Amino acid sequence: MTRFVTIGYGDQAGYDRTKPVVREEAHAHDARLREAGSVMGIAGPPYQVRNHDGAATHVDTGPFMSATLPVAGFAIIEASTIEEAVEIASRTPCAVAHGVVEIWPLL
């Protein structure tokens, strides 16, 4: 099995315009993933950490990257293939509620 980091992007407006039955199934899907051992969490406020040349640590608040939608959450999932990881991610709340999920293989 390969581990994948997923980053879910979505906003309240997209969530609200998704049918409740679709949202409920997506949350149930996430609950099953957590029960199977996936690590998931809602995104809190980000921090940027730099320590160029190991000389001094500098911390800034706020995201480094920008996106059309805010980061909503993260997960570490396991799948046999990228296709299986896509299938798993495609049923999560961000994917079904007018957001997007990035999948990053951990090499």
C-alpha positions as CSV (number, residue, x, y, z in Angstrom):
1,M,0.0,0.0,0.0
2,T,1.1,3.5,-0.8
3,R,0.3,6.5,1.5
4,F,-1.2,9.6,0.0
5,V,-1.7,13.0,1.4
6,T,-4.9,14.7,0.4
7,I,-5.7,18.4,0.6
8,G,-9.3,19.3,0.4
9,Y,-10.4,22.8,-0.8
10,G,-13.9,24.0,-0.4
11,D,-16.1,26.8,1.0
12,Q,-19.3,27.0,2.9
13,A,-21.2,28.2,-0.2
14,G,-20.4,25.1,-2.2
15,Y,-21.2,22.9,0.8
16,D,-24.5,24.6,1.3
17,R,-25.6,24.1,-2.3
18,T,-24.9,20.4,-2.2
19,K,-27.9,18.2,-1.5
20,P,-27.9,17.1,2.2
21,V,-28.1,13.4,1.3
22,V,-24.9,13.8,-0.8
23,R,-23.2,15.6,2.0
24,E,-24.3,13.0,4.6
25,E,-22.9,10.2,2.5
26,A,-19.6,12.0,2.0
27,H,-19.3,12.5,5.8
28,A,-20.2,8.8,6.3
29,H,-17.5,7.9,3.8
30,D,-15.0,9.9,5.8
31,A,-16.1,8.2,9.0
32,R,-15.4,4.8,7.4
33,L,-12.0,6.0,6.3
34,R,-11.1,7.2,9.9
35,E,-12.4,3.8,11.3
36,A,-10.0,2.0,8.8
37,G,-7.1,4.1,10.0
38,S,-6.9,7.2,7.8
39,V,-5.7,10.3,9.6
40,M,-8.0,13.3,8.8
41,G,-8.5,16.8,10.1
42,I,-10.0,20.1,9.4
43,A,-7.5,22.8,8.5
44,G,-6.6,25.3,11.1
45,P,-4.8,28.6,10.6
46,P,-1.5,28.1,8.7
47,Y,2.0,29.1,9.7
48,Q,5.1,29.5,7.4
49,V,8.4,28.5,8.9
50,R,11.8,29.4,7.4
51,N,15.3,28.8,8.7
52,H,17.5,29.8,5.8
53,D,21.0,28.3,6.1
54,G,20.1,27.2,9.6
55,A,20.8,30.7,10.9
56,A,17.5,31.9,12.4
57,T,13.9,30.6,12.5
58,H,11.4,33.1,11.1
59,V,7.6,32.4,11.4
60,D,4.8,34.1,9.4
61,T,1.1,33.5,9.8
62,G,-1.1,32.8,6.8
63,P,-0.8,30.6,3.8
64,F,2.2,30.5,1.5
65,M,0.2,29.3,-1.5
66,S,-3.0,30.8,-2.7
67,A,-6.0,29.1,-4.2
68,T,-9.4,29.9,-5.5
69,L,-11.0,28.0,-2.6
70,P,-9.7,27.9,1.0
71,V,-8.0,24.8,2.4
72,A,-10.7,22.9,4.2
73,G,-8.8,19.8,5.5
74,F,-6.1,17.2,5.1
75,A,-6.0,13.4,5.2
76,I,-3.4,10.6,4.9
77,I,-4.9,7.7,3.2
78,E,-3.6,4.3,1.9
79,A,-4.4,2.9,-1.5
80,S,-2.8,0.3,-3.8
81,T,-2.8,2.6,-6.8
82,I,-3.3,6.3,-7.7
83,E,-6.6,5.2,-9.3
84,E,-7.8,3.7,-6.0
85,A,-6.7,6.9,-4.2
86,V,-8.7,9.0,-6.7
87,E,-11.8,6.8,-6.1
88,I,-11.4,7.3,-2.3
89,A,-11.0,11.1,-2.6
90,S,-13.8,11.4,-5.1
91,R,-16.4,10.6,-2.4
92,T,-15.1,13.0,0.3
93,P,-17.0,16.1,1.3
94,C,-14.8,18.6,-0.5
95,A,-15.0,16.6,-3.8
96,V,-18.8,16.3,-3.8
97,A,-19.5,19.8,-2.4
98,H,-18.2,21.9,-5.3
99,G,-14.6,21.8,-4.0
100,V,-11.5,20.0,-5.1
101,V,-9.2,17.4,-3.5
102,E,-5.5,17.2,-4.4
103,I,-3.8,13.9,-4.0
104,W,0.0,13.7,-3.3
105,P,1.7,10.3,-3.2
106,L,4.3,10.0,-0.4
107,L,7.3,8.5,-2.0
